[in-house]
Amino acid sequence: MPARRIDILCAAACVAAVDRTMCDEEHRILEMLARAAGLSSESLDAIIERALHDEDYYAQQMRVLHDRPVEVVALLLVVARADGRVSLDERVLIRFFAGKLGMSESAFARSREIAERSDSIEDLFGV
C-alpha cells in the first residue's frame, strides 16, 4: 500500500505542477497525501520540485497499473481543480495517466462523475 500511495502522490504532484505553479489548496492536498503515504515534508518538497521543473518526471509516473484506476483518476481530477479550474495541460496529463492505466472512455467518464461528487480527497485517497 505505501508504494501505491507514493505513486499516486507523485502523479498528483505532476498534475498540480503541470502549469508550473502550485496554489495553496493544491499544496495542502499534496501534504495530506504525503502524510497518508508516510513521507516527510522534505520528501514531499523533493517530489514537488521535480514535478515543477522536470518534465521527464511526468513520464515516469503511474508505471504500475492500479487495481482501482477509476478512483485514482478521480483523485487526480480533484487535485487538478483545486485551484478553481482544470487547465488544458492538466487535462492532457490526466488523460496520459488514464491511458497508462488502460482506461476506457466509459471508465474515464465514471472518474469524472466521482470527482464531481467528491467532497473529500481523503475518501478518494483510500483507494
C-alpha positions in Angstrom: 0.0 0.0 0.0 2.7 2.7 0.8 4.4 2.3 -2.6 1.0 2.7 -4.3 0.2 5.7 -2.3 3.6 7.3 -3.2 2.8 6.6 -6.9 -0.5 8.3 -6.5 1.1 11.2 -4.7 3.8 11.6 -7.4 1.1 11.6 -10.1 -0.9 14.2 -8.2 2.1 16.4 -7.8 2.7 16.3 -11.5 -1.0 17.3 -12.2 -0.7 20.1 -9.6 2.6 21.4 -11.1 1.9 20.9 -14.8 1.0 24.6 -15.2 4.3 25.5 -13.4 2.6 26.9 -10.4 1.1 25.5 -7.3 -1.7 27.1 -5.3 -2.2 26.7 -1.5 -5.0 24.3 -1.9 -3.0 22.1 -4.3 -0.1 22.1 -1.8 -2.5 21.3 1.1 -3.8 18.3 -0.8 -0.3 17.1 -1.5 0.7 17.5 2.1 -2.3 15.3 3.1 -1.4 12.7 0.6 2.3 12.7 1.7 1.3 12.2 5.4 -1.0 9.4 4.4 1.9 7.8 2.5 4.2 8.2 5.4 6.5 10.7 3.7 8.4 13.6 5.4 7.9 17.2 4.3 11.4 17.1 2.8 10.4 14.1 0.6 7.3 16.0 -0.5 9.4 19.1 -1.3 11.7 16.9 -3.5 8.7 15.5 -5.3 7.2 18.9 -5.9 10.5 20.3 -7.1 10.8 17.5 -9.6 7.2 18.0 -10.7 7.6 21.7 -11.2 10.9 21.5 -13.1 11.5 18.1 -14.6 9.2 17.2 -17.5 10.7 13.7 -17.8 9.4 13.1 -14.3 5.8 13.0 -15.7 6.6 10.1 -18.0 8.0 8.1 -15.0 4.7 8.2 -13.1 2.0 5.6 -12.9 4.1 2.8 -14.3 2.3 0.3 -12.1 -1.3 -0.5 -13.0 -3.5 0.1 -10.1 -6.4 -2.1 -9.1 -8.8 0.9 -8.9 -7.9 3.2 -11.8 -11.3 4.9 -11.8 -10.8 6.2 -8.3 -7.1 7.1 -8.9 -8.0 9.3 -11.9 -10.9 10.8 -10.0 -8.4 11.8 -7.3 -6.1 13.4 -10.0 -9.1 15.3 -11.3 -9.9 16.7 -7.8 -6.3 17.8 -7.5 -6.4 19.5 -10.9 -9.5 21.5 -9.9 -8.1 22.5 -6.5 -7.0 25.9 -7.9 -10.5 26.6 -9.2 -10.1 25.3 -12.8 -8.7 22.4 -14.8 -6.2 23.7 -17.4 -5.6 22.2 -20.7 -2.2 20.9 -19.6 -3.8 19.3 -16.6 -6.4 17.6 -18.7 -3.8 16.3 -21.2 -1.6 14.9 -18.4 -4.6 13.2 -16.6 -5.6 11.7 -20.0 -2.0 10.5 -20.3 -2.1 8.8 -16.9 -5.5 7.3 -17.7 -4.1 5.9 -20.9 -1.2 4.4 -19.0 -3.8 2.8 -16.7 -5.6 1.4 -19.8 -8.9 3.2 -19.0 -11.8 3.1 -21.4 -13.8 6.2 -22.2 -16.7 5.0 -20.0 -14.2 4.4 -17.1 -12.9 7.9 -17.6 -16.4 9.3 -17.5 -17.0 7.4 -14.2 -13.8 9.1 -12.9 -15.2 12.5 -13.8 -18.5 11.7 -12.1 -16.8 10.6 -8.9 -14.5 13.7 -8.9 -17.5 16.0 -9.4 -19.4 14.3 -6.5 -16.4 14.2 -4.2 -16.3 16.4 -1.2 -13.3 14.8 0.4 -9.9 14.0 -1.1 -9.4 11.7 1.9 -12.2 9.4 0.7 -10.5 9.1 -2.7 -7.1 8.5 -1.4 -8.3 5.5 0.4 -8.4 3.7 -3.0 
